[in-house]
Amino acid sequence: MGRLGSPGALPAWLIAAATVAAMLACCRPAGWAQQAGPEKHVTLEVGGDLLELTTTAQTVGEALAGWGFQLGRYDRLFPPAEALVTDGAYITYEPRPKLPAGEKVPLPFATTFELDEALPVGARCLVQEGRPGWAQLVGDAYEVLEEPQECAISVGSGGEPTGTGYWSGCPVLTMSATAYYPGPEDLGAGATGYAASGIKAHYGVVAVDPTVIPLGTMLYIEGYGSAVAGDVGGALKGNKIDLCFDDYPAAVRFGRHTVAVYVLE
């Protein structure tokens, strides 16, 4: 994970993008008004660097354009361009350099996790193996030669741990846990129901500080059960974790607890 540095430490292409954004802001005509909401603070991970930015854009794609980035067809962007931007959002953008004509580029596959009550807690089962796709530059555009195949993994959620040795060998973190409901009652009118990683928020999806627990990490949380680190939050720094609940009253009742978080993988 990258970290914030001085402007001189940033790549030339990133400085150029910031310059474009500044030029666009200076050249707006009098009376110009963006059709957007209130200002939101966003963390943008791009090219290994972390940038703390602000935007009034409504969607991730609009925010990226406002910062001077031109989203290419095969660039990687999470959450997707059409997702709504919320205050404290964490956006990952990986631009793909343009290749010489005829050269192939791999297309990464996505990995999805589904809880399975038929499997014991912590068990993992590969449902479908992931396979990268391939694209080739033809003229000014990429032509997909082979679509990537999604990797699907089932994670056990049935039963409870069977003793102190159940999690032997797993790293364990002592964390301050809060709860959230992915609807407007908790997150406001901009709630989309989706986590920062692009997956649908539901019980078992938790928000973390990705510098402590990377997104996609499988966890077992004391008093909550099996979970996947699939969301982030602006207030989540260090050993803090936010647990998703499927109804608002349950999230409110949970309050705040200190819990043991077992890092499975």
C-alpha positions in Angstrom: 0.0 0.0 0.0 1.4 3.4 -0.9 1.4 6.4 1.3 1.1 10.2 0.9 4.2 12.0 -0.1 5.3 15.4 -1.3 4.3 16.4 -4.9 7.8 15.8 -6.0 7.6 12.2 -5.0 4.6 11.5 -7.2 4.8 10.0 -10.7 4.9 12.5 -13.6 1.6 11.2 -15.0 -0.1 11.8 -11.6 1.2 15.4 -11.4 0.0 16.0 -15.0 -3.5 14.7 -14.1 -3.6 17.1 -11.1 -2.5 19.9 -13.3 -5.3 19.2 -15.8 -7.8 19.2 -13.0 -6.5 22.6 -11.8 -6.6 24.0 -15.3 -10.2 22.9 -15.7 -11.2 24.5 -12.5 -9.7 27.8 -13.6 -11.3 27.8 -17.0 -14.9 27.3 -15.9 -17.2 30.0 -17.2 -18.9 32.5 -15.0 -22.1 31.2 -13.6 -20.9 27.6 -14.0 -22.5 25.2 -11.5 -21.9 21.5 -11.1 -24.9 19.3 -10.8 -23.7 17.7 -7.6 -24.2 17.3 -3.9 -22.2 18.4 -0.9 -18.4 18.2 -0.8 -17.2 14.7 0.2 -13.7 13.6 1.4 -12.3 10.6 -0.5 -9.2 8.5 -0.4 -7.9 7.6 -3.9 -5.4 4.8 -4.3 -3.7 5.2 -7.6 -0.4 3.9 -8.9 0.7 2.8 -5.4 0.0 6.3 -3.9 -2.7 7.4 -1.5 -4.3 10.8 -2.2 -6.7 12.5 0.2 -9.1 14.4 -2.2 -12.5 16.1 -2.1 -15.3 16.1 -4.7 -18.8 17.2 -5.2 -19.4 14.7 -7.9 -22.3 12.2 -7.6 -20.6 9.1 -9.1 -17.1 7.6 -8.9 -16.6 8.1 -12.7 -17.6 11.8 -12.4 -15.2 12.3 -9.5 -12.3 10.6 -11.4 -12.9 12.9 -14.4 -13.1 15.9 -12.1 -9.6 15.1 -10.8 -8.2 15.0 -14.3 -8.1 11.2 -14.9 -9.5 9.7 -18.2 -10.9 6.3 -17.5 -9.8 3.8 -20.1 -11.8 0.7 -21.1 -9.5 -1.7 -19.4 -8.4 0.4 -16.4 -9.3 -1.1 -13.0 -11.6 1.0 -10.9 -13.3 0.0 -7.6 -16.1 0.8 -6.8 -17.3 1.0 -10.4 -17.7 4.3 -12.2 -21.5 4.3 -11.8 -21.4 3.8 -8.0 -22.4 6.8 -5.9 -19.6 8.7 -4.0 -20.1 8.9 -0.2 -18.1 10.8 2.3 -15.1 8.8 3.5 -15.1 6.5 0.4 -12.0 4.6 -0.6 -11.5 4.4 -4.3 -8.9 2.2 -6.1 -7.8 3.2 -9.6 -5.2 1.3 -11.6 -4.6 2.8 -15.1 -3.3 0.5 -17.7 -0.5 1.9 -19.9 -1.1 1.8 -23.7 0.7 -1.1 -25.3 2.3 -1.4 -28.7 -0.1 -2.6 -31.4 -0.6 -6.3 -31.3 0.8 -6.8 -27.8 -1.4 -8.8 -25.4 -2.4 -7.6 -21.9 -3.9 -9.9 -19.2 -7.3 -9.0 -17.8 -7.5 -9.8 -14.1 -10.3 -12.0 -12.7 -12.6 -11.0 -9.8 -12.9 -13.1 -6.6 -16.3 -13.5 -4.9 -17.0 -15.0 -1.5 -20.3 -16.5 -0.4 -21.1 -17.7 3.1 -22.2 -21.4 3.2 -24.0 -22.8 6.3 -23.3 -26.3 5.1 -19.6 -25.8 5.8 -18.1 -25.5 9.3 -16.9 -22.1 10.5 -13.7 -21.0 8.8 -13.7 -23.8 6.2 -13.2 -22.7 2.6 -14.2 -24.4 -0.6 -13.2 -23.4 -4.1 -16.4 -23.4 -6.2 -14.8 -22.1 -9.4 -11.2 -21.4 -10.2 -10.3 -18.0 -11.4 -8.6 -17.5 -14.8 -7.3 -14.3 -16.3 -8.5 -13.1 -19.7 -6.6 -11.6 -22.5 -6.9 -8.5 -24.7 -4.9 -7.1 -27.6 -4.4 -3.6 -28.9 -6.0 -3.1 -32.3 -5.8 0.4 -33.6 -6.8 2.8 -30.8 -8.8 0.2 -28.8 -8.4 -3.1 -27.1 -10.0 -6.2 -28.5 -11.0 -8.8 -25.9 -9.5 -12.2 -27.0 -10.7 -14.1 -23.9 -12.9 -13.0 -21.1 -11.6 -13.6 -17.5 -13.3 -16.3 -15.5 -14.5 -15.3 -12.0 -13.0 -17.1 -8.9 -15.8 -18.2 -6.6 -15.1 -19.3 -3.0 -17.5 -20.6 -0.4 -16.7 -19.8 3.3 -18.2 -21.8 6.1 -20.5 -20.2 8.5 -22.2 -23.2 10.1 -21.7 -24.0 13.8 -19.4 -22.4 16.3 -15.8 -22.8 17.2 -15.2 -26.0 19.2 -12.5 -25.0 21.7 -9.5 -22.8 22.3 -7.4 -24.7 19.8 -9.9 -24.2 16.9 -8.1 -21.1 15.6 -4.6 -22.4 16.3 -2.1 -20.7 14.0 -4.4 -17.9 12.9 -3.3 -14.3 13.6 -5.7 -12.6 16.0 -6.4 -8.9 16.4 -8.1 -7.2 19.3 -10.3 -4.5 17.7 -13.0 -2.0 18.6 -16.1 -3.0 16.8 -19.1 -0.9 15.9 -22.1 -1.7 13.6 -23.7 -0.2 10.6 -26.8 -0.8 8.4 -26.2 -0.2 4.6 -29.4 1.8 4.2 -30.4 5.5 4.3 -31.4 5.2 8.0 -27.7 4.9 8.9 -25.7 6.1 5.9 -28.0 8.9 4.6 -29.7 9.5 1.3 -26.6 8.6 -0.7 -26.6 4.9 0.5 -26.3 2.5 -2.4 -26.4 -0.8 -0.5 -23.0 -1.6 -2.0 -19.6 -1.8 -0.2 -16.5 0.0 -1.3 -15.2 -3.2 -2.9 -18.2 -3.3 -5.2 -20.0 -6.2 -3.5 -23.5 -5.9 -2.0 -23.4 -5.0 1.7 -25.0 -7.6 4.0 -24.4 -9.5 7.2 -20.9 -10.9 7.0 -19.4 -7.9 5.1 -17.3 -5.7 7.4 -15.6 -2.4 7.0 -11.9 -2.1 7.9 -8.8 0.1 7.6 -7.2 -1.5 4.5 -3.8 -0.7 5.8 -4.4 -3.0 8.7 -6.7 -5.7 7.1 -6.6 -5.8 3.2 -9.9 -5.9 1.4 -10.9 -9.4 0.5 -9.4 -10.9 3.7 -11.5 -13.7 5.3 -12.2 -13.2 9.1 -13.9 -14.8 12.0 -15.2 -12.2 14.5 -16.0 -13.1 18.1 -19.7 -12.8 18.7 -20.5 -12.1 15.0 -19.2 -15.0 13.0 -17.5 -15.4 9.6 -17.0 -12.3 7.6 -15.1 -10.8 4.7 -13.3 -7.4 4.7 -15.3 -5.8 1.9 -15.8 -2.1 2.9 -13.9 0.9 4.3 -14.8 4.0 6.2 -13.3 7.4 6.7 -13.4 7.0 10.6 -11.9 3.5 10.6 -8.2 4.0 11.4 -6.1 1.3 13.0 -7.7 -1.5 15.0 -11.3 -0.5 14.4 -13.9 -2.5 12.5 -17.5 -1.9 11.5 -19.9 -4.8 11.2 -22.7 -4.9 8.7 -26.2 -5.9 9.9 -29.3 -6.6 7.8 -31.6 -4.4 9.8 -31.2 -1.0 11.4 -32.4 -1.8 14.9 -29.9 -4.7 15.2 -27.1 -2.4 14.2 -28.2 0.2 16.8 -28.5 -2.4 19.6 -25.0 -3.7 18.9 -23.4 -0.5 20.1 -19.6 -0.8 20.6 -17.6 -3.8 21.8 -14.0 -5.0 22.0 -13.8 -8.2 20.0 -11.2 -10.8 18.9 -10.8 -10.8 15.1 -9.2 -14.0 13.7 -7.5 -13.5 10.3 -8.1 -16.6 8.3 -6.6 -15.7 5.0 
